[in-house]
Amino acid sequence: MAINGKSRKYKKKNNFQPNSEAQVKSDGIDLIMEKLKGLGFGEKADKSPDTSDMGIIIHELVKAVNILRQKVEDLESKSATSDEGLRNREANDEIDEIKQRQLKGSLLLSCSKADTSSPSLIKSDEELGSCPLIDHVTDIINKKYKVKVPKEDVQACHRLPSGSIIIKIWRRTNASPWQSLINSIRTGGDKKINCYLNFHLTKTRNNLLYEVRQLKKKNIITTFSSDENGSIYIQKKEDDKKMRITTHYGKKGEKCKTYTVSELKALVGL
């Protein structure tokens, strides 16, 4: 870094790095699985898999990726049991919590590509023409959730490479449309409209929520939920209490950790 034409050198501190080797590998695996699902492979596939020679090869690669995922989970579990691992784990949870707080008010507008019977309401820039994107998004929200979000309440609104649209709402008082929208998101809005809003989560929490959804699809848990603060809850059986699996303070003031995927599976008996 140059200051007043002079180069200043900084000593590299031997502090822990928040992105562990296991986390980097896990993120890479998640990216691969996300790309493959669009081709019809994996548990979240959008269409039937290809049965050609290339399809068979990719199918075998998916198996290998799943094996690698399990090895990464084992590595995370072993790391968490060491003294250094416990310290790093606590620091990672704190960093993730800070990142999640910065995302409060951010929502992701998406559509289900698998639902071909109900076309998406999200239009491209070409289809919108001179219509501002923010007007288009607030109109969809009103149709889906019956909540009118004033444009002056919106801090940001732009498209993502995935095709989703991110919208950030800055005015979040109890009597604001934000609160009404949260309540409507929890009930699901109009089920006939092929669009939905999700709370914007950190990479760690988004990965955890993905695994929770897989447990629900397999009927291993009864229900789950997430909220505007990025907290994730599961309920194993109907008579069980909901369990919060993201970092928080317990009734006695103790700091509770965010579950890893392997810990989540152990929690539900897998």
Beta strands, then each sheet from edge to edge (+ up, - down):
strand 1: 2-3
strand 2: 6-7
strand 3: 106-110
strand 4: 154-159
strand 5: 165-169
strand 6: 196-199
strand 7: 223-226
strand 8: 232-235
strand 9: 243-244
strand 10: 248-249
strand 11: 255-256
sheet 1: 1+ 2-
sheet 2: 4+ 5- 3+ 6-
sheet 3: 7+ 8- 9+
sheet 4: 10+ 11-
end
